[in-house]
Amino acid sequence: MIKLLECDYKIGGVIHLTFSNGTKGEFDLNAYLKAHEGPLLEKLKDEAFADRCFIDAGALCWPHGLELSAKRLFELVHHKQAA
């Protein structure tokens, strides 16, 4: 089971991720927010809040309770790189 080990938010909505299998990738949070809706996602449009991301139990999380699974992020990051 893949997990996230590190996350590093960069200005502009890109989050650099390090996965437990040794791979790294960039998650474009802004593109994700354009394609998805929901009350928990609205807060992430504020860059100061989005920057507060952290890893908990291998998932990408924010203080208001939103979690994005490492498996889904791995699929998104590596599909983008393969495209």
N, C-alpha and C positions, 0 to 999 in steps of 0.2 A: 504494500500500500504506500503510495507516494505521499509525502508531506512537504510542507514548506518549512524551510529552515531560517530564511532571512527575507526581509522586505525593506525596500528603500524607496520612499516616495520622492519623485523629482518634480520640480515646477513644470506645470503644463499637463499634469495628470498621468504621467508614466510612472509605473511602479516596477522597479527592478526586483525580480524574484530569484531566489535560490531554492532548488528542490532537493529532496533527500537522495535522489539518484545522481546528484552531482551536476545536473544541467542547470542552466540559468536562462532567463528570458525576461522580456519586457511586456507588462500588461498595460494596455492603453485604457485607463479608467474612463476617460472622456468618451471614447468610442463605445464602450460598454454601456455607459449611461444613456447614450443616444439610442441604443438598440433595446434597452430594458426600462421598465417603469416600476414604480412602487414607492410607498411612503418611506421606507428605510433608505432607498437610493437617493431621494431628494436631498438629504443632508450632504451627500458626497459631492454635490455640485459646488459646495463651498470649499474652495481649495484648502483653507486653513483647517477645516474639519477632516477632509480627505487625507491630509498629511499626518493625521493621528493614527494611521493604520499600524497594526501590530500582529504578531503571530501568536496564536493560542491553540494548543493541541494540533498543530500542523496546518491550521486554516488561517486565511487572511481575515482579520477582524477589525472592527471599529468600536469605539466606546458605546455606541447606542445599540449594540447587539447584532449588527449585521455580520455574517460570516460567509465567505466565499470558499468553497472547498478547494483543496490543493489539486484534486483530480480534475475538476472543471477548469481551473486556471491553467494546469499543465496542458490540457487539450486546447484551450484557447491560444496560449502562447506558442505552442509547437505547431499548431495548424497554420497560424499566421506565418511562422518562419518557413514552413514548407511550401506555402503558396507563392 
